[in-house]
Amino acid sequence: MAGYMHITRLSKSTGTHDIVPSDYQVNYVDSGINYAASWGEERLVEFLRTKVALDEFEAAQVMSRLTEKGNVTIGDIELRAVEATSSGMEMISD
């Protein structure tokens, strides 16, 4: 069964001890299980290209939408639990 991914652009504000938080919050939901991670732009693009299997044009469209609107939802994603966790995503509970 395919899931969906929701990506949100985070604020560029500086956090505690001058640490700048990651640029994007990534959530993947499949069969009621939610995985989440926060990544910078380079890591997000790599993930979209290698794990989500978007081509260069599709990944660029996602990043453009994030710049313009601040969020994007990608449907019909097939990502196994092991791929999500090995990519640094954590399973979260409600």
Secondary structure, DSSP 8 states (H G I E B T S, - for coil): --EEEEEEE------GGG----SEEEEEEETTEEEEEEE-HHHHHHHHHHTS---HHHHHHHHHHHHHHSEEEEEEE---HHHHHHTT-EEE--
